[in-house]
Each structure stands twice: as structure tokens, then as C-alpha cells.
Amino acid sequence: MKKYLIIILSVYSLITGLTCLIGNQANAKSNSNYQIIASKHVNTYKTLNSFNNNGILHVKNQYKNKNVYVWNKEHTKVLYNLKDFPNSYLSALTKQTYLHGGHKSLYYAAYIVTPKGNSSRYGRIWQGYLTKGYNRHYQKLNYLSTVGFTNDQDYLNYIQKSPSQVVARAVLKLFPNCKLSLRLSNLGQFNSDVDSTNKPFEEYFTNRINLQKVAAYLGPTRSKLTSSQRITKIKQTLVSEGYTTSKRHAMSHYVIGIYDPNPNMAWEEFVWSINLAKPL
């Protein structure tokens, strides 16, 4: 009887083991059976030069303390966990549709951009975890391009909080009744030279005033002025250009655009820009 019991237990163990093995093999096959059936560029030259860029993303608030995995292209291996990069944002190149188990899901193929500008980490992230724009931890982010902000208030929050925007904050205070315009700031970033026609400005604004001499002190100077000294120079230049305190305070019908980029990465001096204009 004991002999038969041993045989029965052995057969049961064998069947159980085979069942688990088949199950594990099925799961392994399922996990690797992700196919990309469609791909769309989200970060083209056109979108790169426009605000509200579809390629700039960050993790939604409800997921910021949870596991948000970054996968390899085959969706077989987790490369990173965005929870480990709390102050970073994503710069996406493409939006891809995966087919798995008869179901479609959308992923972004994107770089993880850290506060120090490192963007060497790349992978796929499910779109449900993400929302448009930069990570809102602006106290930790410096010298962001205008293209990743979602609206005027978002850009204002960045200028008010980022350590890199000390001089930009001071400029806004000098025009207390001018509302900050993300669109004007973005156009100034790419079209700030004083002599050009700048049709993009004309499409949205009139009576444009390009304060290029003032904006020169947003960026680096030959004399290596401190932020405080640059702010003083800005005030003096505004007065010499005819923008006294009373005149600046009376410009409530104007909006202001400002862009203060990284002095170590800007490719031409004119990218530091301050513009005033009337919205159409």
C-alpha cells in the first residue's frame, strides 16, 4: 500500500511540475509577444519650434510615487523605473502602437531627461502614465526651452520657481501690468533679431517692441556681471531706451515675452529675448 502511495505521489508531482513549466513557458511567450504595428513621430522640426510640444511629457501626479516602467523595444525587459527619477521629464521621439494578446496599447519612445540635462536613458513608456509638459518640480529644473510648457501660467510658474530665472523674474517685476505670454516668449526664442519681418509675430501680435539691448543682460556678458549687477544694467538700459517706471507701469495693454536660456548651450547671442506686443 505504501509502495502504491509513493507512486501516486510521484505521478502527481510530475503532473504538477509539467503544468507549472507549461504555464511559465506560456507566460514567457506572452510577455515577449509585443508587436509594434504603428509608429508616429511626435517631435518633428515643426513641433520642436512651437510651444505645447507633444514630445515633452512627465508622469501624472497619481503615479509619481508608483512604479512606472521603461521597457526595451521588444517589451521583454524593464530598463528603468521612472520612480527613480522624480525630478526628470521625458523627451519623446515617436508614439508607437503595440499589439499584444489581441489588445492595442500606446507607448512613447522617449529619453529620460534629468535636472542636470542627462538624456542618455531611452525606452518605451505606456501613455496612460504620462501627461503633457515638463515635470512641475520647477525648483529643481533650470534653463528649460519654451517648447515644453503647456500654457502661460505653467511658464510663469517656472520663471517664479526655477533657480536659473532670477534675472527673468526681475524683468517681469519691472513690467507689473504686462501679462506673461508663452506664445510671444516662444516666438522670441526663435525669431528675436531686430531687423527681420518675423511673420509669426504678425500672425498673433501687433505693435511689437523688441528690447534686444535689454535682453543682452539676460545672457552672459564679457565683464562677467553677477545677477544683481545685470538687473541694475537692465533697469538703466530700459530708462535709456525711454521705458521709465511710469511708462512701464502704464503698459497694461501689452503682453511680455521673455526667454533666458542656458548661457553654456545657446547657439547665438540673439536667443536671449524680451519682447512686448499687443495681442490681436
Number of C-alpha atoms within 10 A of each C-alpha: 6 7 7 9 10 11 12 12 11 12 12 12 12 12 12 12 12 12 12 12 12 12 12 12 12 11 12 12 12 13 15 13 15 20 16 17 10 11 15 11 14 20 18 13 8 9 14 18 17 17 22 20 23 24 24 28 25 22 27 14 13 8 14 18 13 14 13 19 18 25 20 16 14 14 19 15 13 13 15 20 15 23 16 13 14 16 22 25 28 27 24 24 18 19 23 22 19 21 16 15 10 6 8 13 14 18 23 27 26 23 21 23 19 18 20 11 13 11 16 9 14 20 20 25 27 19 16 13 19 21 15 19 24 27 23 19 16 21 15 17 22 20 19 22 19 26 24 24 27 18 14 15 14 16 22 17 15 24 26 17 18 18 15 21 21 17 22 18 18 18 20 19 12 17 22 14 17 21 19 21 22 26 22 30 28 22 22 26 25 16 19 23 16 13 7 8 10 15 10 12 18 14 10 13 18 14 13 17 14 19 18 18 16 22 24 20 22 27 20 17 12 5 6 9 13 12 16 12 12 20 21 13 16 22 18 14 18 17 14 10 12 10 16 16 13 8 11 18 15 14 18 14 12 24 22 25 24 29 28 28 21 16 16 8 8 13 9 8 14 19 23 25 31 26 24 27 23 17 17 9
